[in-house]
Amino acid sequence: MQVAPTILGGRVRLIERFAHLIEDLRKQEDRLSLVLSVLIGALVGAVVVAFILLTGRLASHIYPAGGAGWRRILAPIVGSLVTGYLLYRVFPDARGSGIPQTRAAIFIHDGRISLRTIIGKFVCCSTSLASGIALGREGPSVHIGSGIASVVATRLGLSKAQVRWLVPVGGAAALSAAFNTPIAAVLFSLEEIMGDLHAPILGSVVLSSTTAWMVLHLVLGDEPLFHVAPYHLVNPVEFIVYAALGVVGGLGSVGFVKLLLALRQRFMRMPKSTVWIQPVVGGVTVGLLGYYVPAMLGVGYDQVDKVLSGDLALRVVLMFGLLKIVATSVCYASGNAGGIFGPSMFIGAMMGAAVGQVAHQLLPGSTAGPGAYALVGMGTAFAGIIRTPLTSVIMIFEVTRDYTIIVPLMISNMVAFWISQRLQRAPIYEALAHQDGIHLPTGHYRAASRALPVSTALRDAPGILAPEMLVQQALTRVETSELRSWAVSDAGEFLGMLRTSDLAEAVADGDGSMSVRELLDESRRAAMKRTGEFAHLHPDQPLGQALARMGETQHNVLPVVSRANVHKLLGIVTLPDVLRAYGVEEQEGRDGE
Amino acid sequence: MESELPRVNGSIGPHTFLLTLTAVVGVLVAFLSLDFVLARIERTETSAHAESLFEEGTRLLAGNHTEDAIDRFGSAHAMARDSVRYTVALASALLADRRAAAAEEALTPLLLSHGSAAPVNLAMARVMIAERRPQDAISYYHRAIYGEWAGDAAKRRDSVRFELIELLARRADSSALLSELLSVDATAASRETRLRLGKLFLRAGSPQRSIDVYRAILHTRPHDMEALVGLQESEIALSKARLRPSAP
C-alpha cells in the first residue's frame, strides 16, 4: 500500500527538478542563449520549410499541369490584387523584401517585429509568389525568421538589447532553410543584416543556421537547390573571361538596381489612395510577360537549373535576363510582397550563360560550357546587386560544393562589386530604406560609433523657423543670437537648416519678402548639388562625423534626425557642444589660466 | 561577447517563462508535423507526375520523336534525380539523338550514387562506344555484367555479355573474346545461344571449341541444319589451321 505515495513522491521530485532546471536556465544567460539559438533555429527552419512547401502546393493548384494560357495572365493579377489589399489594410509592415525591414527592426525598433507582420509576410508572400509574381522567397523568409526570433524573445521577457541580438539569429536560420546554404546564411546575417563580420553573435547565428538546415534535411532530404555539373577550369585564359563577366555582371546589376529604384520612386509619388492597387501593375506586367514567356512567372529556379546545365540558347538567356529585370523591377517597385534575392540569382545566371556562350563560340577549346559561367554569374550578380561579396562567394561554393570554383568567383565578384560601388553609391537595401525615409547605419560607421556618439552633444533646437515666415522677419528674430544656423520645421516635419548668413544675404539682395520655404528650397538645391543630400546627423553616429560634416557644409550647427524618419528633428549639435564633448573647451580654459 | 546575449530581465515570472517555452515547443512540433505531411504529399505527387512523363517519353521515343522524348525524360529525371530508370532512359534518348556528351553528363552523378547498378553501367558502356572509348566501354560492360539487376538477372547478364562479345569481335580482340565466350559456354543452354556461341568461337580463332558446341547440339538434334552447316565450316577452318605452317 506504500507504492502509490512513492510514485507520487517520485513525480513531485521530478517536477521540482524540472522547475529548478528551468529556473537555472532563466538565470544563466550562456545556457539560455544556447537553448534559444537551437530552439529558434528549429522553429524558424520548420516555419520556412512550411512556407516553401505551402507556396509550392498553392502554385501547383493555381497552375496545374497542362493548364490554360489565360491562367498565366489572370493569376498574377488576382494574386497582386488580393495581396495588395491585404498589405494595405491588414499587414502594412509586410510589404517588400523583408531585409531592410529586418535591419530597421534591429537598429531602430529595438528588435521588435510584430506577430501580425510575420503572419502577413507568410500569407501575402506565399499567395503572391504562388500566383507567379516575379519575386523571391529568401528575403521574406529572413523577415519571417527574424520576426519569429523577435516574438519568442519578447514573449520570454528578454530585454530590448537581448531581443535585438536574437533577430539576426532568426534571420540566419531562415536563409539557411530557404536557400540550403548554412554557411552563407551565417555570413549574410553578419555581412548584410548586422553589417559587421565581427558581430558578437557569431556563435548563436552558427547554431541557429545549422539547426534550421538540419530541419530542412530532415523534412526534404539532401536535395540541393540547383543541380550543377562538376566545375573545371579549362584554360587560364578563362580568368580573363571571368573578369569580363564581372564587368557585364556589374553593369547589369547597376542597371537593375537603378531601374528598380527609379520605378519605386515613381510609384511612391503616386497618391496614397492608390497604394492598395499599385501591386496590380506588377501583376499585369508579369501576367502579360508570362503569357508569352511562361518562364517569367515566379522566381524561376527551374530555368536557372536548366541554364546551369547549359540547355538554353543565347537569344533565350538574353531574353530571359532582360525580361526578368523588367518583371522583378516592376513587381517590387509596385509594392508586391517578395524579395529580390532569388531574382538576382536568376538574372546573374542568365548574364553568366550569355557571356559563357559568346566566349565558348569564340574560344571553344579554351573555355568551359555556358553552365559554368551561369554559375559564376549568379554569384557575380549577387555581389553587384546585394553587395555582399563574401556571402556570394561562399553561397556559390555551397551550392556547387566545389572548391575549384572559388578563384573565378572571386575575380568576377570583385570586379562586379567594384563597378557596382562606383556607379551606384548606396547598396540596394540601403537605398530602399532611404526611399522610405529610413537611414540605416553602415557597418563601417558603427565600428567608429563605438567611440563617442552624437547623442553626447545633442541639445534641443531653439527658435525653430516656420516656412511661411518672411526672410526679413526670420533675420530680425535670429540675428542677435550666437547660433549661426536654424532649423526650419512645418508642423513637426523638419524641412532643413538655414544659416543666418543666408538670411542676411537674401535681405541684402532685396529678397526680404521671400518666404523662408523659398529660400530653404534654393539653399537645399545648392547643397544637394554639392553633397547629394541635405546635411544631417543621427544620434548614434560618431561625433567625429559631426565635425567632418560641419567642415563639408560650412554649418557650425547641424540637425540631428531620427533614423526611422529623417523629417523628425531630435535636436541640434553645435560646434562648441562637440568641442565640449571632446573636452577641448576645458583644456583651453586651463591653458588660459 | 557571447555573455551579452540573452539575459532575462525579470519582467515575467518563472511560470509564464515555462508556459511560453512550452508553447514555442508546441508550435515547433505542429509546424514539423505540417512539414512532414506536406513533404509526403509533395513526394507522392511528384513521383506520379514523373512516372507519367516517363511513360509519355517512352511512347514518344518509340514513335521516333526523340527530341520530345528527351524533354519528357529530362523533366522526369529533374523530379527524381536518383531514379535509375529515368536517368538511363534520358541517357539512351540522348544517345539516340547523337548527344553522347550530354548522356555521359546525365549518367555520371548517378554512377557516383549507384555505382553497382547494372543498367547505369550498361548505359555508360554504350555512351563510351559512341565516344569511341572502347577500353572504357569494356570496363563498364564488365561492371554491368557483375552489377545488380532487378528481375531476370541471368538472362540480362547473358544479353550484356553478348553485347560485349560483339564489341570484342568487332575489335578482333581474340583473347578477350575467347575469355568471354568461355564464360558464356559454361551457362548457355538454349539452342540459339549455343549456335551463336559456335559462330563466335570460330571468329575468336578456336574452331575446335566451335566444333564441340555444334556436336553437342547435333547430339540432341541430329538433323539441325544450322548446326550441320556450322560444324562443316568449323571443320574446314580447323583443317586450314592444321595445314598452316606452324611458327618456328
Interface residues (C-beta under 8 A of the other chain):
Chain A: A19 I22 E23 R26 K27 E29 D30 L32 S33 L36 L39 A42 L43 A46 V47 V49 A50 L53 L54 G56 R57 S60 A65 V152 A153 R155 L156 G157 L158 S159 A161 Q162 W165 L166 P200 I201 G203 S204 V215 V219 L220 E223 H227 A229 D302 D305 S309
Chain B: M1 E2 S3 E4 L5 P6 R7 V8 N9 G10 S11 I12 P14 T16 F17 L18 T20 L21 A23 V24 V25 V27 L28 F31 L32 L34 D35 F36 L38 A39 I41 E42 E45 H49 A78 R81 E105 T108 P109
